[in-house]
Structure formats: C-alpha cells, structure tokens
Amino acid sequence: MKNRFMVLAVVGVMALSMVACGSAATNTETESAQVEDEAVPTASNEAAQDLEENSIDFIKQISNECAPEIDFTDCGTFTDMLNKKKITAGMGYANITVGDVDVFAVTSGTYDNMDGNMAGIDATLFTYDDGNIVELGKICSGGTAYPIATKDGYIYTASNHWVCKYVIGDDNSLQIMEKASVVYDTDGNGTYFYESEDGGDYSQIDSAQAEEIMNQLYDEMGAADIINFDTVQ
C-alpha cells in the first residue's frame, strides 16, 4: 500500500503536534532518517474526537506550526530571500512547478533520503503574483518516511494515518484537493474517512470507499517525485 516508503514500527505515542517540527533539521545520513516519527492517537469510543485530529483543519494547524515562518516583506525576489538570510543554515529551498505555477519551496530542515534527494517533511510555499512574492501556504508530512513529493500538478504529504493531495488554484490558493485518513479502535479495526476542499459533497463516501481512495493516494505519492532541496550551509 505504501510502496517506496520504509514503514518502521514506532515505539510509544507522541502528540501529533510535535511531529515534523525540526525533526529533519539535522541533515542526518543515518538509518534514523527513514524512521516514521509520527504516531496518531488511536480511536476511542468517541470516534469524532479522533477524526478531528486527522481533519483538514488539524493538518493545516500542524503545518502552520511546523513549516518555517519567513518575513519576506523586504524581498523582491526569491534570490533576495537567500541573500538577505531569510533562509538560514540547515534550512532548504527548491524551485518546483506545480501545474503551471512556479513555486519556491522552503523547508525548515533537510535530510538525506538515501535515494539521491535531500528531502523535507515541511515547507512554506511561495510564488510571484504581479511581480510580487506571495505566500501560498504551508504543508507538512508526519515523518521522514513521507518526504514531500510532487507530480502532475499536485503536491503530496502523508503520515501513517493520513495522506493529502494539494493543488494550487487559479487565485493562487493552496487547497487540499483530496485527503483520506484512518482511525483505529482499540481492537485495531480501521474506519476510513475522506475530505476535500473542492466544494463537493462527499458525505456519501463510506469507509470502504475511503480506504480505496487512501490506498490510491499512497500509490500516487509513491510514484511522485520527491522534492530535492538545496541545503543552506
């Protein structure tokens, strides 16, 4: 289901809000760079509470907490952001194309993904609008087993319990086009959920359908190109 990802056991449970923040900032080349460092709380009898912790709003919240905050008000170009030390040592940057939008991605830290890429698990995304730098938004994955990837006009992030597929709208808005997640009960039985910001009504999608979509999204991410960041020295 998660081809091209090394999925390792996680010992113990940590709060998801601690995920990603600075976890890849050491440029490590050790085996630990491939360890999934995210553990989503398991479901209780109140599944709605756990679903909220896998919701689009929660993923946006942790992305805003973990991706770097950059003051670019005095910068006219992406090069200015580098020259004016807005992106500091240990952070990474990459120029990517998402659909027909040229994007400048900045991650809080890079790590050797053992495949020739210096990957990242969070990013603040920028583009130009009428010649001015604008921030598109922030994204993150749940651990180093899920490096941010892009393909066919989409950006992918994931964890062991959710996967997101982003698109950039005509108004330069960063949107989660598809998100699938799973919540496990105390017996290990999974219930799957599907959400989107495209304005459609997906309330009729049941757990089995959401599981199929989740597997498909993992496959898409596994076939996507991992963003290769240049690390600031």
N, C-alpha and C positions, 0 to 999 in steps of 0.2 A: 504493500500500500504506500510505503514511503520510500520508493526506490531512490537511490543515490543519496539517501540520508543515513547516517550512522545513528541508530537509536540505541542508547545505552540506558541501563537501569539508573534511576535516581533514588538515592537513599535519603529518606526523610522528606518533610514537606516544608516548603518555604512560601511566604506570601508572594503572589504574582507581581505585586507592586515592586518587589525587589529584583525582578527579572530584568536582564538586559542592561540596566543602568551601570555603566562602567565595566560590565562583565567581560568585554572583549578588548579592553583598553591596553592590554599588556603585549600585544603582538606576539603571543605565545606560539611556539612551533612544537609544542608537546602534544601528546595524545589528548590531554585535557581540553584542547581546543575543539574537540569533536564531541564533548560531553554535553548532553542536553541539560541545561542548568535551570530548568523551569518545571515547577510542579503545580498544577492547578488543583485547588481544593476539590475533593470528591463530593458527590451529591449526598445530601441528607434527605429526609422525607419532604423537605421544602425545596423541591427542585427549582422553583422560580428564583430563589435566592442565589443558587449556584449558576443558573442561566445568566443572571445579571452580571456575574463575574466573568462570563465568557461573551458578553454582549458587545455590540459595536461601540457603544458609549464607553465601556470599560477599556476596550482595546485602544480607543482614542486617548483615554486618560493616561494609560501607562506609556503610550507613545509620546505624549506631550511631556511626561516626566523624564523619559529616558533619552530621547533624541536631543542633540545639543541645541541650546538657545544661543543664537548668534545675532549680535547687533550689527546690522549691515547698513544703517542709515547714512553713513558717510562713504559708502562704496557705490561706485557707478558701474563696476563690472565684477565678474567673479574673480578675475585676477586681482582686483583691489582687495577682495576678502582675504586672499593669500598674502599679498604684500603688506597689508595693514594688520597682519597677525590675528585676524578674526578666527582663523583656524589654526590651532596651536599644536605643539608636538604631541604625537601619539594619535591625533585625530586623522581621519582620512577623507578624501574627496574623489569624486568621479563625475565625468561628463557622460550622460546617457541620453538616449532618445526614447521617449515613451509616446507611442503613436506618432504624431507629427510635432510633439513638443520637445524642445531641447531642455534638459533638466540637469541641474548641478546638485549632486547629492553629497551631503556632508555627514559623516558618521562620527560618533564620539570615540570610537576606537576600532582598530583593525586586528585581524588575526589571520594566521596562515591556515587556509582551508585544506592544505595538503593536496591541492589539485592545480596549483599554479596561480591561484587567486588569493589576494589579500581581501578577505571578506569583512562584512559588518552585519550587525544584527539590529542596528537602529540607524535612522537617517532623517535629517531635515532636508527637504527638497525645495529648490529654488528654480525660477525661470525668469525670463525677461518679458515684460509687458509694456509696450510702447517705449522700449529702450530702458526701462527701469527694472531693477531687481525686485521681484516679489516672492514671498514665501508661499509655496503651495500647501505645505503641511508637513506633518511628522508621522513616521511609521516605525514599527519595531517588530521583531520576532521574539519568540520565547526562549531562545538559547542558541548556542553556536552550532547546534545540529541543523539549524534552519537559517542559513545565510540568505540575506535579501537577494532576490533574483528578479529578472525581467525578461519578457518575451512577448512578441506580437502585440505591443501596445499596452501591456499590463505589467504591474509590479506585484510580487508575491511575498507575503510574510506568513509565518506559521509558528506553531508550537506543537506539543504532543496532543493538545486538546482542541485546537482551532487552526483554521487556515483562512487567509484573506487574499482577495484578488482586487487590486486597486486599478482605477482608471483615472485619467485626467480629463475633466470635462471641457467643453468649449469656452467656459468662463474661467478657465484656469483653476477650477476647484478639484481638489483631490477627493475622490469618492471610493468607498468600498463597494465595488460592483457585486461581489459575492463574498459571503462569509459562512462557513459551516463550522459547527462545534459539536462536542460531545460532552455529556455529563454522566458520570458513573455513579450507580448506587452502591450501597455497602456490600453487595454481593458481586460487584464487578460488571453489572449489566449496564450497557450504554444506552442513553437516549440522545438522539441527534437532532440538531436544530439548524435552521437556515435563515439568513437575513440578507438584506440588500438595501443600498441607499438609492436605487434607481427609481424609486417611487411606485414600484409594483406591489401587488398584494400576493404574498406568498404564504398566507396563513393556512392554506390547504395542504402544504407540503408536510407529509408525515415523517416520522423518524427514519423509516426505511429509505424513503426518497432522499432525505437529507444525508444519510450515510453514503449513498451512491454519489451524491454531489461532492461530499467531502473527499471521498477516495479519488474522484476525478480531479479535484483541485490539487491534491497532493501529487498526483501524477503530472499535472501541468507544471507545478512548481519544480518537480524533479527533472523535467525536461527543459526548464528555463535556464537562462544564462546567469550565473552568479555575478553580481556586480563586483568588479575588481577595483578596489580603492587604492589610490596613491596615498601612502602614509607620510604625514608631515614629520620631518626629523627635527 
